[in-house]
Amino acid sequence: MPKIVYIEHNGKQHVLDIPNGLSVMEGARDNGIPGIEADCGGACACSTCHVYVHPDWVSKLPPAEMMEQDMLEFAHEPNASCSRLTCQIKVTDALDGLILTIPEKQA
């Protein structure tokens, strides 16, 4: 099972085994990670699962589709180079070690 590293805004790290096929958001939600609100439940209809992807991982993820890019405009302090919505990232073995930082707040 791939390990995903969620880092809270205050620096506290959570390293979790997340099953393949779940979204990174579902993994956070199911494990009670603070700061991932996921108000829309993964429908890409809000930006409350926004994270900053570690620079080493940005190019390893599939590019954001237009709908995700549009929703990121509503995120709190989005960063065009590394902001993503965790509901749009599916867990695979290739993401083992993925590092994500949760913003100070969600929009």
C-alpha positions as CSV (number, residue, x, y, z in Angstrom):
1,M,0.0,0.0,0.0
2,P,1.4,3.4,-0.9
3,K,2.4,5.8,1.9
4,I,1.2,9.3,1.6
5,V,2.7,12.1,3.7
6,Y,0.2,14.8,4.8
7,I,1.8,17.8,6.5
8,E,-0.4,20.1,8.5
9,H,0.2,23.9,8.2
10,N,1.8,23.7,11.7
11,G,4.3,21.1,10.4
12,K,2.8,18.0,12.0
13,Q,3.3,15.1,9.7
14,H,0.9,12.1,9.1
15,V,2.3,9.2,7.2
16,L,-0.5,6.9,6.1
17,D,-0.9,3.8,4.1
18,I,-3.7,4.6,1.6
19,P,-5.2,1.8,-0.5
20,N,-4.8,2.0,-4.3
21,G,-7.9,3.3,-6.1
22,L,-8.9,5.8,-3.3
23,S,-8.4,9.5,-3.9
24,V,-5.8,11.2,-1.7
25,M,-8.7,13.1,-0.3
26,E,-10.6,10.0,0.7
27,G,-7.4,8.7,2.5
28,A,-7.2,12.0,4.4
29,R,-10.9,12.0,5.3
30,D,-11.0,8.4,6.3
31,N,-8.1,9.0,8.7
32,G,-9.2,12.2,10.2
33,I,-6.4,14.4,8.8
34,P,-7.0,18.0,10.0
35,G,-7.4,20.6,7.3
36,I,-8.8,18.5,4.5
37,E,-12.5,19.4,4.8
38,A,-13.8,17.8,1.5
39,D,-17.1,19.6,1.6
40,C,-18.3,18.3,-1.7
41,G,-17.2,14.7,-1.0
42,G,-14.9,14.4,-4.0
43,A,-17.1,15.8,-6.8
44,C,-14.6,18.6,-7.7
45,A,-17.2,21.1,-6.8
46,C,-15.3,23.0,-4.1
47,S,-11.7,23.6,-3.2
48,T,-11.8,22.4,0.4
49,C,-9.3,19.6,-0.2
50,H,-6.6,21.9,-1.5
51,V,-2.9,21.0,-0.9
52,Y,0.5,22.1,-2.0
53,V,2.4,19.2,-3.7
54,H,6.1,18.9,-2.7
55,P,8.2,20.2,-5.6
56,D,9.8,16.7,-6.1
57,W,6.3,15.3,-6.8
58,V,4.7,17.9,-9.0
59,S,5.9,16.4,-12.3
60,K,5.1,12.9,-11.2
61,L,1.4,13.6,-10.9
62,P,-1.0,13.6,-13.9
63,P,-1.7,17.1,-14.9
64,A,-4.8,18.8,-13.4
65,E,-7.8,18.8,-15.7
66,M,-9.7,22.0,-16.6
67,M,-12.4,21.5,-14.0
68,E,-9.8,21.1,-11.2
69,Q,-7.9,24.2,-12.5
70,D,-11.1,26.2,-12.4
71,M,-11.9,25.1,-8.8
72,L,-8.4,25.9,-7.6
73,E,-9.2,29.6,-8.4
74,F,-11.4,29.5,-5.3
75,A,-8.8,27.9,-3.0
76,H,-7.1,29.8,-0.2
77,E,-3.8,31.1,-1.5
78,P,-3.4,28.8,-4.5
79,N,0.1,28.4,-6.0
80,A,0.0,27.8,-9.7
81,S,3.1,25.6,-9.6
82,C,2.0,23.1,-6.9
83,S,-1.6,23.5,-5.8
84,R,-3.9,20.5,-6.4
85,L,-7.2,19.2,-5.2
86,T,-6.7,15.9,-3.4
87,C,-10.1,14.6,-4.6
88,Q,-8.6,14.5,-8.1
89,I,-5.5,12.5,-7.3
90,K,-6.0,8.7,-7.4
91,V,-3.7,6.7,-5.2
92,T,-1.4,4.2,-7.1
93,D,1.8,2.5,-6.2
94,A,3.6,5.2,-8.2
95,L,2.6,7.7,-5.6
96,D,4.4,5.9,-2.7
97,G,6.0,8.6,-0.7
98,L,3.9,11.5,-2.1
99,I,4.4,14.6,0.1
100,L,1.5,17.1,0.5
101,T,1.3,20.3,2.7
102,I,-2.1,21.4,3.8
103,P,-2.7,25.2,3.6
104,E,-3.4,27.3,6.7
105,K,-7.1,27.2,5.9
106,Q,-9.5,26.0,3.2
107,A,-11.6,28.4,1.2
